Structures are given as C-alpha cells and as structure tokens.
Amino acid sequence: MAVCSWNGEGRRGLEIFWRMHQMGVRPDGFSFSTAIGACTAIGDFAQGWSILGQIRCLELDRENEILAIKNALLAKYSQCGGLQEARSIFSSSGQHRDVISWSSMIESCAHHGRGEESLALFRRMQQEGVDPNAITFLSILSACRHSGFLDEEALRCVGAMEADYGIQPGQEHRACVVDLLGRAGRLKEAENLITADDRSHGEVAWTSFLGGCRVHPDEAGAIKRAQEQVQHCESSGFHILLSNVKSG
C-alpha cells in the first residue's frame, strides 16, 4: 500500500487498504496514515471520511500510532479547507505534538491567510522545545508571503534557520524571501540575495524576482539583468512571465 502511494498509485493503494479490511486484517497507525495520505494525494475526501470512521471504531495501542494518524488527518484537513477541524486535531494531540504536527498546523493557517496565527504557533513551538525543520521554515515564509507581512520578518526567519538551528536555506526558502523583497520594491536587495550564494541561483529564484519586477515594471535594469542570468532557461513559464513583465 505504501509503495503504491509513494509511486503515485494512490487509488491502487486504497484498494489494498480496503482489501485488508475485507480480509479481517487489522490496520495499524502506519496503514491508516498511509491510506489518508493517499486520499489527500488523489483528492478523494469521501474515502478519507470513511477511513476516519474506521479509525474511530478501533482502539490503537501505541501513542505514536495515534500521533501518526492525527498528523495525517491534520494534513488532510489543511488541504481541503478544514481549518477548524485541523485546529481540533492539533489541540487533541496535546504534549505529544511533534515537528510534523506543528509544521502542518502552521502551514494550514498560512494557507488560509492567517499569518499572525502561523507566527504565534511558531513561537509557541519554540517555547515548548520543539525544534523546527526546513519544512517548518518554508511554512512560516509562506505565511509571510500570503499575509502581506513585512519582508524583514522573512529575513529574520532565514537568518534564524542558519544561526539558531544550523539549517541551510534551500532554493524554495530563498525564493520566498526574494518574492517578498521584490513585491516591496527592494529589487536590488532581492537580486543581491540571489547572487550572494551560488546555491540560490536558478530558475526558481529568478522567477520570484521577476514577480517583483511585474509589481514594479519601471525597474528596466533589474528586468534586463534577470533576463541575462537565465537566458538559456528552457522553462516556457519563465519566458511567458518575462514577456508579461516587459509588456507591462
């Protein structure tokens, strides 16, 4: 079942799950979380509710099984717009919440435009001694980007990744900050962030940079430099965006 889900065969994985049920094989926490993940991946929330009903009928023995299921449900509700349900599951996990629980809840709030709540959760997470990971920071940056927060918050976030937790920001982290700086009209700073580290070069960062240029189309020099950096880029999406920026 897990192999099917991991290889994009979610429906086949779910068929195996229900076959287990018909044969009287008792699913464990991993089986339930895998099945719920498959439902989320293929967008079949009706089956997700059915699986949730099965979970409620069973008593699982180990706390880590229960947490795995709750984390999977938390992700499921977050992706289908069930913010209140996600909050309820998150609260019910209590002291057993791990970095996956926190990151999923932060991302859920960010997805619903509740940036302040995402940042408050991040602070609580740190206060409770749970160390964030790269995904947590990406969720925080997403909250900053979608909630209109000042770009300084994103810069502090990236700084904390390296200074406090020894996590090297990836292209997606830097692209979020570049996007925020660009939208704030701080295109030179955004460009410096890209060029300061060879690892941050590439289509993702420069595409985010062009997004800022689109908001501030008068910055012709910045647009030209972005074009020069990725003139050999094969992505049609990038060139369409570049054309739109140039046309104003």
C-alpha positions as CSV (number, residue, x, y, z in Angstrom):
1,M,0.0,0.0,0.0
2,A,2.8,2.4,0.9
3,V,4.8,1.6,-2.2
4,C,1.8,2.3,-4.4
5,S,1.1,5.6,-2.7
6,W,4.8,6.7,-2.8
7,N,4.8,6.0,-6.6
8,G,1.7,7.9,-7.4
9,E,-0.7,5.0,-7.4
10,G,-2.9,6.3,-4.6
11,R,-6.1,4.6,-5.9
12,R,-4.4,1.2,-6.0
13,G,-3.0,1.8,-2.5
14,L,-6.6,2.4,-1.3
15,E,-7.8,-0.7,-3.0
16,I,-5.3,-2.7,-1.0
17,F,-6.3,-0.9,2.2
18,W,-10.0,-1.9,1.8
19,R,-9.0,-5.4,0.8
20,M,-7.2,-5.6,4.1
21,H,-10.4,-4.6,5.8
22,Q,-12.4,-7.2,4.0
23,M,-9.9,-10.0,4.9
24,G,-10.1,-9.0,8.6
25,V,-6.6,-7.7,8.8
26,R,-6.4,-5.1,11.5
27,P,-4.7,-1.9,10.2
28,D,-2.2,-0.2,12.4
29,G,-1.3,3.5,12.6
30,F,1.0,3.4,9.7
31,S,-1.6,1.8,7.5
32,F,-4.2,4.4,8.4
33,S,-1.8,7.4,7.9
34,T,-0.7,6.0,4.5
35,A,-4.3,5.5,3.4
36,I,-5.3,9.0,4.5
37,G,-2.2,10.4,2.7
38,A,-3.3,8.5,-0.5
39,C,-6.8,10.1,-0.2
40,T,-5.3,13.6,0.1
41,A,-2.9,13.0,-2.9
42,I,-5.8,12.0,-5.2
43,G,-8.3,14.4,-3.8
44,D,-10.8,11.6,-2.7
45,F,-12.0,13.1,0.5
46,A,-15.1,10.9,0.6
47,Q,-12.9,7.8,1.1
48,G,-11.0,9.9,3.7
49,W,-14.1,10.3,5.8
50,S,-14.8,6.6,5.5
51,I,-11.3,5.8,6.8
52,L,-11.8,8.3,9.6
53,G,-14.9,6.3,10.6
54,Q,-12.8,3.1,10.7
55,I,-10.2,4.8,12.9
56,R,-12.9,5.8,15.4
57,C,-14.1,2.2,15.7
58,L,-10.7,1.0,16.7
59,E,-8.5,1.4,19.8
60,L,-4.9,1.8,18.9
61,D,-2.3,0.6,21.4
62,R,0.6,2.9,20.9
63,E,0.7,6.7,21.2
64,N,3.0,7.0,18.2
65,E,0.4,5.2,16.1
66,I,-2.3,7.7,17.2
67,L,0.0,10.7,16.5
68,A,0.9,9.4,13.0
69,I,-2.8,9.2,12.2
70,K,-3.6,12.6,13.7
71,N,-0.7,14.2,11.7
72,A,-2.1,12.6,8.5
73,L,-5.6,13.9,9.3
74,L,-4.2,17.3,10.1
75,A,-2.6,17.5,6.7
76,K,-5.8,16.2,5.1
77,Y,-8.0,18.8,6.7
78,S,-5.5,21.6,6.0
79,Q,-5.5,20.8,2.3
80,C,-9.3,20.5,1.9
81,G,-10.1,23.8,3.8
82,G,-11.0,22.3,7.1
83,L,-9.1,24.8,9.3
84,Q,-11.4,24.3,12.3
85,E,-11.1,20.5,12.1
86,A,-7.3,20.9,11.8
87,R,-7.2,23.0,15.0
88,S,-9.3,20.5,16.8
89,I,-7.0,17.6,15.9
90,F,-3.9,19.7,16.7
91,S,-5.3,20.6,20.2
92,S,-6.2,17.0,20.9
93,S,-2.6,15.9,20.3
94,G,-1.5,17.8,23.4
95,Q,2.0,17.2,24.7
96,H,2.6,14.5,22.1
97,R,2.8,17.0,19.2
98,D,5.9,16.7,17.2
99,V,7.5,18.8,14.5
100,I,5.2,17.4,11.8
101,S,2.1,18.4,13.9
102,W,3.4,21.9,14.4
103,S,4.5,22.4,10.8
104,S,1.2,21.1,9.4
105,M,-0.8,23.5,11.6
106,I,1.4,26.4,10.7
107,E,1.0,25.6,7.0
108,S,-2.7,25.3,7.5
109,C,-3.0,28.8,9.0
110,A,-0.7,30.2,6.3
111,H,-2.9,28.5,3.6
112,H,-5.9,30.3,5.0
113,G,-4.2,33.7,5.1
114,R,-3.8,33.7,8.9
115,G,-0.2,34.7,9.1
116,E,-0.4,36.1,12.6
117,E,-1.7,32.8,13.9
118,S,1.1,31.0,12.0
119,L,3.8,33.2,13.6
120,A,2.2,32.7,17.0
121,L,2.2,29.0,16.6
122,F,5.9,29.1,15.6
123,R,6.7,31.0,18.8
124,R,4.8,28.5,20.9
125,M,6.5,25.6,19.1
126,Q,9.9,27.1,20.1
127,Q,8.7,27.8,23.7
128,E,7.7,24.1,24.0
129,G,11.1,23.0,23.0
130,V,10.2,21.5,19.6
131,D,12.9,22.4,17.0
132,P,11.6,23.5,13.6
133,N,12.9,21.8,10.4
134,A,13.3,23.1,6.9
135,I,9.6,22.5,6.1
136,T,8.5,24.5,9.2
137,F,10.5,27.5,8.0
138,L,9.0,27.1,4.5
139,S,5.6,27.3,6.0
140,I,6.5,30.4,8.0
141,L,7.8,32.1,4.9
142,S,4.7,31.1,3.1
143,A,2.7,32.8,5.8
144,C,4.7,35.9,5.4
145,R,4.2,35.9,1.7
146,H,0.5,35.3,1.6
147,S,-0.4,37.5,4.6
148,G,1.3,40.7,3.5
149,F,3.9,40.8,6.3
150,L,6.9,43.0,6.0
151,D,9.9,41.4,4.3
152,E,12.0,41.9,7.4
153,E,10.1,39.1,9.1
154,A,11.1,36.7,6.3
155,L,14.7,37.9,6.5
156,R,14.8,37.2,10.2
157,C,13.3,33.8,9.6
158,V,16.0,32.8,7.1
159,G,18.7,34.2,9.4
160,A,17.4,32.0,12.3
161,M,17.5,28.9,10.1
162,E,21.3,29.0,9.9
163,A,22.2,30.9,13.1
164,D,19.9,29.1,15.6
165,Y,19.2,25.7,14.0
166,G,22.0,25.0,11.5
167,I,19.6,24.5,8.7
168,Q,20.9,25.6,5.3
169,P,18.1,27.5,3.4
170,G,17.1,25.9,0.2
171,Q,16.1,27.4,-3.1
172,E,12.4,27.5,-2.1
173,H,13.2,29.4,1.1
174,R,15.3,32.0,-0.7
175,A,12.7,32.3,-3.5
176,C,10.1,33.2,-0.9
177,V,12.3,35.9,0.5
178,V,13.2,37.2,-3.0
179,D,9.5,37.3,-3.8
180,L,8.7,39.4,-0.6
181,L,11.6,41.8,-1.2
182,G,10.6,42.2,-4.9
183,R,7.0,43.0,-4.1
184,A,8.2,45.5,-1.6
185,G,10.2,47.3,-4.3
186,R,13.5,46.2,-2.8
187,L,14.7,44.6,-6.1
188,K,18.4,45.3,-5.5
189,E,18.3,43.5,-2.2
190,A,16.4,40.7,-3.8
191,E,19.0,40.4,-6.5
192,N,21.8,40.5,-4.0
193,L,20.2,37.7,-2.1
194,I,20.2,35.6,-5.2
195,T,23.7,36.3,-6.4
196,A,25.3,36.1,-2.9
197,D,25.1,32.3,-2.9
198,D,25.7,30.1,-5.9
199,R,23.3,27.6,-4.4
200,S,20.4,30.0,-4.7
201,H,20.9,30.7,-8.4
202,G,18.4,29.2,-10.8
203,E,15.0,29.4,-12.4
204,V,13.1,29.3,-9.1
205,A,14.8,32.4,-7.5
206,W,14.8,34.4,-10.7
207,T,11.2,33.6,-11.4
208,S,10.3,35.0,-8.0
209,F,12.5,38.0,-8.8
210,L,10.5,38.6,-12.0
211,G,7.3,38.5,-9.9
212,G,8.6,41.6,-8.1
213,C,9.6,43.2,-11.4
214,R,6.0,42.7,-12.5
215,V,4.8,44.7,-9.5
216,H,7.4,47.4,-10.2
217,P,7.7,47.4,-14.1
218,D,9.7,50.6,-14.1
219,E,12.8,48.8,-13.0
220,A,14.0,48.1,-16.5
221,G,17.6,47.4,-15.4
222,A,16.5,44.7,-13.0
223,I,14.4,43.0,-15.7
224,K,17.4,43.1,-18.1
225,R,19.7,41.5,-15.5
226,A,17.2,38.8,-14.8
227,Q,16.9,38.0,-18.4
228,E,20.7,37.8,-18.8
229,Q,21.0,35.4,-15.9
230,V,18.6,32.8,-17.3
231,Q,18.8,33.4,-21.0
232,H,19.2,29.7,-21.5
233,C,16.4,28.7,-19.3
234,E,14.1,26.1,-21.0
235,S,11.0,26.7,-19.0
236,S,8.2,28.2,-21.1
237,G,6.6,29.5,-17.9
238,F,9.6,31.7,-17.1
239,H,9.7,33.2,-20.6
240,I,5.9,33.8,-20.6
241,L,6.4,35.7,-17.3
242,L,9.3,37.6,-18.7
243,S,7.2,38.6,-21.7
244,N,4.4,39.8,-19.5
245,V,6.7,41.9,-17.4
246,K,8.2,43.5,-20.5
247,S,4.8,44.3,-21.9
248,G,3.8,45.9,-18.7
